[in-house]
Amino acid sequence: PFPVMTAAFTNHDLTEEEVINVTAYLKNVSEERYYQRPTDFSTTFAFFGLVVFATIFMSTVLLYFKRKKFPVNREILDRPSKVIN
């Protein structure tokens, strides 16, 4: 038993009614375990993971095209120069 429970029940034994109730509960849990199936969320988790990945990827692609493609002085650099080198 856990240390906390040992300290709590040192001077307090279980009554006959409590023993019967605990025994009945454990028997019921043992019999009902066949009807309680654990839920498997692996497919759902994978699906939503792919949806989130696709959303982030598409957001990145769409925002990437709005980036600044040239330096600030690109217009100045592209103008024909009046100075002949």
C-alpha positions in Angstrom: 0.0 0.0 0.0 0.9 3.6 -0.4 2.6 5.3 2.6 -0.3 7.8 2.9 -2.9 5.1 3.0 -0.9 3.1 5.5 -0.8 6.2 7.8 -4.5 6.9 7.3 -5.6 3.3 8.0 -3.2 2.5 10.8 -5.8 2.7 13.6 -8.9 2.5 11.4 -9.8 -0.9 10.1 -12.3 -1.4 7.3 -15.8 -2.3 8.5 -17.6 -5.4 7.2 -19.9 -3.3 5.0 -16.9 -1.5 3.5 -15.2 -4.9 2.8 -18.3 -6.2 1.0 -18.6 -3.0 -1.0 -15.0 -3.0 -2.1 -15.2 -6.7 -3.0 -18.4 -6.2 -5.0 -16.8 -3.2 -6.8 -13.7 -5.1 -7.8 -15.7 -8.1 -8.9 -17.9 -5.8 -11.1 -14.9 -4.1 -12.6 -13.3 -7.5 -13.4 -16.4 -8.7 -15.2 -17.1 -5.5 -17.1 -13.5 -5.1 -18.5 -14.4 -7.2 -21.6 -17.1 -4.6 -22.6 -14.8 -1.6 -22.2 -12.7 -1.1 -25.3 -9.9 1.4 -25.2 -10.3 4.1 -27.9 -7.6 4.3 -30.6 -7.1 7.8 -31.7 -4.0 7.2 -33.8 -5.8 7.6 -37.2 -7.6 10.7 -36.0 -4.3 12.1 -34.6 -2.5 11.4 -37.9 -5.3 13.0 -40.0 -5.4 16.2 -37.9 -1.6 16.3 -37.9 -1.6 16.2 -41.7 -4.3 18.9 -41.8 -2.3 21.2 -39.5 0.9 20.5 -41.5 -0.8 21.3 -44.8 -2.3 24.5 -43.3 1.0 25.7 -42.0 2.8 24.8 -45.3 0.2 26.6 -47.5 0.3 29.6 -45.2 4.1 29.7 -45.5 3.9 29.4 -49.3 1.2 32.1 -49.7 3.1 34.5 -47.4 6.4 33.8 -49.1 5.2 35.4 -52.4 4.4 38.6 -50.6 8.0 38.9 -49.3 10.3 41.7 -50.5 12.1 40.3 -53.5 14.6 43.0 -54.2 16.7 45.4 -52.2 15.5 48.9 -51.5 17.6 50.5 -54.1 16.7 48.1 -56.9 14.8 50.8 -58.9 17.9 53.1 -58.6 20.2 50.3 -59.7 18.0 49.5 -62.7 17.7 53.0 -64.0 20.0 53.9 -66.9 22.9 55.9 -65.6 23.6 59.3 -67.0 27.2 59.0 -66.1 29.4 57.3 -68.7 32.1 55.2 -67.1 
